[in-house]
Amino acid sequence: MLAIQVPSQPIASGVGLSSPVRATQRMLSTEPSVIFDAKTVARKDDGWEDMLETVLLKWVWKIVDERRSVR
């Protein structure tokens, strides 16, 4: 799970997460939210590449971490 913040929602709400509140609070307290605006990426506005790269890299590293913890 990634703490992703979209511009129309506040950070504290656990944006985009359907996990229990306790897991959301733990994640939000240990990791900063990543700001991602799909409209900015779709329009290719300034900074869209960095925004997309940041989300994808964090997602990939979460997968790597999960794989390592399974072993």
MODELLER restraints for C-alpha pairs under 7 A, 6 or more apart:
rsr = mdl.restraints
at = mdl.atoms
rsr.add(forms.Gaussian(group=physical.xy_distance, feature=features.Distance(at['CA:3:A'], at['CA:14:A']), mean=6.86, stdev=0.5))
rsr.add(forms.Gaussian(group=physical.xy_distance, feature=features.Distance(at['CA:3:A'], at['CA:15:A']), mean=6.89, stdev=0.5))
rsr.add(forms.Gaussian(group=physical.xy_distance, feature=features.Distance(at['CA:3:A'], at['CA:28:A']), mean=6.49, stdev=0.5))
rsr.add(forms.Gaussian(group=physical.xy_distance, feature=features.Distance(at['CA:3:A'], at['CA:33:A']), mean=4.73, stdev=0.5))
rsr.add(forms.Gaussian(group=physical.xy_distance, feature=features.Distance(at['CA:3:A'], at['CA:34:A']), mean=6.18, stdev=0.5))
rsr.add(forms.Gaussian(group=physical.xy_distance, feature=features.Distance(at['CA:4:A'], at['CA:15:A']), mean=6.10, stdev=0.5))
rsr.add(forms.Gaussian(group=physical.xy_distance, feature=features.Distance(at['CA:4:A'], at['CA:16:A']), mean=6.72, stdev=0.5))
rsr.add(forms.Gaussian(group=physical.xy_distance, feature=features.Distance(at['CA:4:A'], at['CA:33:A']), mean=5.32, stdev=0.5))
rsr.add(forms.Gaussian(group=physical.xy_distance, feature=features.Distance(at['CA:4:A'], at['CA:34:A']), mean=4.73, stdev=0.5))
rsr.add(forms.Gaussian(group=physical.xy_distance, feature=features.Distance(at['CA:4:A'], at['CA:35:A']), mean=5.88, stdev=0.5))
rsr.add(forms.Gaussian(group=physical.xy_distance, feature=features.Distance(at['CA:4:A'], at['CA:36:A']), mean=6.53, stdev=0.5))
rsr.add(forms.Gaussian(group=physical.xy_distance, feature=features.Distance(at['CA:5:A'], at['CA:11:A']), mean=5.86, stdev=0.5))
rsr.add(forms.Gaussian(group=physical.xy_distance, feature=features.Distance(at['CA:5:A'], at['CA:15:A']), mean=5.69, stdev=0.5))
rsr.add(forms.Gaussian(group=physical.xy_distance, feature=features.Distance(at['CA:5:A'], at['CA:33:A']), mean=5.93, stdev=0.5))
rsr.add(forms.Gaussian(group=physical.xy_distance, feature=features.Distance(at['CA:5:A'], at['CA:34:A']), mean=5.76, stdev=0.5))
rsr.add(forms.Gaussian(group=physical.xy_distance, feature=features.Distance(at['CA:5:A'], at['CA:35:A']), mean=4.71, stdev=0.5))
rsr.add(forms.Gaussian(group=physical.xy_distance, feature=features.Distance(at['CA:5:A'], at['CA:36:A']), mean=6.05, stdev=0.5))
rsr.add(forms.Gaussian(group=physical.xy_distance, feature=features.Distance(at['CA:6:A'], at['CA:35:A']), mean=5.83, stdev=0.5))
rsr.add(forms.Gaussian(group=physical.xy_distance, feature=features.Distance(at['CA:6:A'], at['CA:36:A']), mean=5.27, stdev=0.5))
rsr.add(forms.Gaussian(group=physical.xy_distance, feature=features.Distance(at['CA:6:A'], at['CA:37:A']), mean=5.51, stdev=0.5))
rsr.add(forms.Gaussian(group=physical.xy_distance, feature=features.Distance(at['CA:7:A'], at['CA:37:A']), mean=6.28, stdev=0.5))
rsr.add(forms.Gaussian(group=physical.xy_distance, feature=features.Distance(at['CA:9:A'], at['CA:15:A']), mean=6.77, stdev=0.5))
rsr.add(forms.Gaussian(group=physical.xy_distance, feature=features.Distance(at['CA:11:A'], at['CA:33:A']), mean=6.99, stdev=0.5))
rsr.add(forms.Gaussian(group=physical.xy_distance, feature=features.Distance(at['CA:14:A'], at['CA:24:A']), mean=5.88, stdev=0.5))
rsr.add(forms.Gaussian(group=physical.xy_distance, feature=features.Distance(at['CA:34:A'], at['CA:55:A']), mean=6.85, stdev=0.5))
rsr.add(forms.Gaussian(group=physical.xy_distance, feature=features.Distance(at['CA:36:A'], at['CA:51:A']), mean=6.13, stdev=0.5))
rsr.add(forms.Gaussian(group=physical.xy_distance, feature=features.Distance(at['CA:40:A'], at['CA:48:A']), mean=5.93, stdev=0.5))
rsr.add(forms.Gaussian(group=physical.xy_distance, feature=features.Distance(at['CA:41:A'], at['CA:48:A']), mean=4.75, stdev=0.5))
